[in-house]
Amino acid sequence: MKRLILPRRGSPAYRALTIALVASAALAAACSPELLQPPATGYSGPDSASHAAGDAGRDRAAARRPLSRVAPRRLALGDRTTCVLDAQDAVLCWGSNEPSDGFPYGSRQVTTRTPVETGVAGLAGLSAGGGPHFCGVDASGNARCWGPNGYGQLGAGFHGGAGPVGGVAVTGGITWRTITVGRISTCGVSTSGEGYCWGNNSTFSVGNDTVNVMRVAQPVRISGGLIFNSVVAGWNHNCGITTSGDAYCWGSNNHGKLGIGVEPSADTIINHRTPKLVAGGHRWVQLASGSVNTCGITITGEAYCWGYNGTGQLGDGTTTSRSAPVAVSGGHRFVDISVGTGFGHSSFPYPAGMAQAGANFTCAVSRTGEPYCWGWNGDGQLGNGSMTDSPVPVAVQGGIRASMIAAGGTTACALDGASVWCWGGNLMGQLGNGTTLPSPSPVRIDLMAAADTLTRVSIAPAVGATYVGGPARRFIATVTGNSNPGVTWTATSPSVAALGEDGLMTPLTAGGAFVTATSLGDGTRSARAFLIVDPAPLAGFTALTDGVDVPVSGTTGTKQKFYIAGKLGMSSLRVQLQGPNGDANLYVYAGNTPLSTMESGSGTSAQRLCVSWLNGSNETCNLLQPEPRIFYVLVDAYQAYSGATLKATFIP
């Protein structure tokens, strides 16, 4: 038998094979009666009268195939994750949900190549923008965020770790109109028009000239007394549109991305603490911020972009960076625009000589519903069937009539009635079509499969933990869509934990074990969870007692080492360091982290659960819904300190 040898990922041969496979799939789809049917609902964007004939066909299709509860209302794309908000106010996602991405699904569901329902529900709006975290607003104007929180970008009043299942409430008692997310920051507008930002402030991008800390873990008002229609978050700059239609930007002006008409080489400030008026005198209706560039749409529908342009993402026909808005070529009139995050994980090598996050692209929807994209096309994210960059807008294939478009790391998606179409990068399955092959042409995503399964099994928690000598951990299975609620339990690695009745796992030795619940009513349906058993506490670490202060001090470069054993059913674990002098940093690690990793201060997000390194020796780490495992606490003397206290407290 001959062995099939595939070309190396990223090579020219791999690109050619990818395009050939996509072309074959498109040809097969063209012969499919199902895909020859028009989408389920009509186009409802601007100039819809010009599509009356097409709408009539779509209305007939809708009569044959009623709208599902998963009809999407909003799109949100991260670096490697795609999410939609459906008609029942629930969030479905696909793509990466790895710990390194902070569990952006708002659950501990494993990474998936097709849509799954998440632990996030009850939302009326989903955040625009793009980054590894997501946010939403409910009908009462309350905001929730989920995902990584290293800079306090969830707005929960602390930084470190990742948000809990279902998201964490944004603090401050603000009633929100909109929320947008950036790479490591978040911004929003209240119902009364005040603008707020939080998260990364290393370039003063929260926009408040009285805030000097690098991590801002709760919303702060943007200085200047401006009243905003919208505020958008980028990487280390943010922008907003006031009620008069003026655009302002603040934070880093690297590559001219603030659009204030001052070249970075001549900008003596670079990091602007307060909003600065965008040059050009335009009146704006929408802005979109990427990592190193910004784009917007004026009241007349013209698109302008500014900032870095190494791959043509400004759309003006050049690769010249601009410090003031420049018109996008083509004479199109647009109603929606989105800039990629600039941090996608590509199947192919990035262009040589690019600035960090500089290989990027932009997409927009015309007044007649046609989507266009321009800029970098290394994974086919321009959607025109090729993988060739374009410094001017090119039409996305497929005859899509979009009401909304969103750009992620190397992927773009559009809403067309009740359909979601995606194209571009797919390393983590973010196209949602069940593969990891990129597609330079749009593919239609099946949201029905995520909600219409007759029998569904779920397990909570999806990832549980305990420790050698610690409490047994019970997993709870829930069956929906079947009259028989029973399950059978199986587990791997019996030397790690013993499986008892009803999903009870008793720890034996350090390691990990999978536990599976299979429906008794439908043996083809099951769910799997994972149990982590931490080893016994390491020698050289001092035990902390819940709620009890411990005196600590240290000379420069020394580390004080502690641990605390977790408890079942706690809502949070708060670790606080309070000291009058010096500069000490606080680290909290998971109980299965190697000693060498902890001593180096490094670790993945699944190992290093929190780090707090503000100026001085007053640090706090909050871990939400902590598992009953071993937690290691390290106090690292960046500068000598004395007279401090350390306390770990479990909150029921």
Buried (B, 14 or more C-beta within 10 A) or exposed (E): EEEEEEEEEEEEEBBEBBBEBBEEBBEEBEEEEEEEBBBBBBBEBBEBEEBEEBBEEBEEBBEEBEEBEBBBBBBBBBBBBBBBBBEBBBBBBBBBBBBEBBBBBBBBBBBBBBBBBBBBBBBBBBBBBBBBBBBBBBEEBBBBBBBBBBBBBBBBBBBBBBBBBBBBBBBBEBEBBBBBBBBBBBBBBBEEBBBBBBBBBBBBBBBBBEBEEBBBBBBBBBBBEBBBBBBBBBBBBBBBBBEEEBBBBBBBBBBBBBBBBBEBEEBEEBBBBBBBBBBBEBEBBBBBBBBBBBBBBBEEBBBBBBBBBBBBBBBBBBBEBBBBBBBBBBEBBBBBBBBBBBBBBBBBEEBEEBBEBBBBBBBBBBBBBBBBBBBBBBBBBBBBBBBEBBBBBBBBBBEBBBBBBBBBBBBBBBBBBBBBBBBBBBBBBBBBBBBBBBBBBBBBBBBBBBBEBEBBBBBBBBBBBBBBEBBBBBBEBEBEBBEEEEBEBEBBBEEBBBBEEEBBBBBBEBBBBEBBBBBEBBEEBBBBBBBBBBBEBBEEBEEBEBEEBBEBBBEEEEBBBBBBBBBEEBEBBBBBBBBEBBBBBBBBBBBBBEBEBBEEBEBEBBBBBBBBBBEBBBBBBBBBBBBBBBBBBBBBBBBBBBEBBBBBBBEE
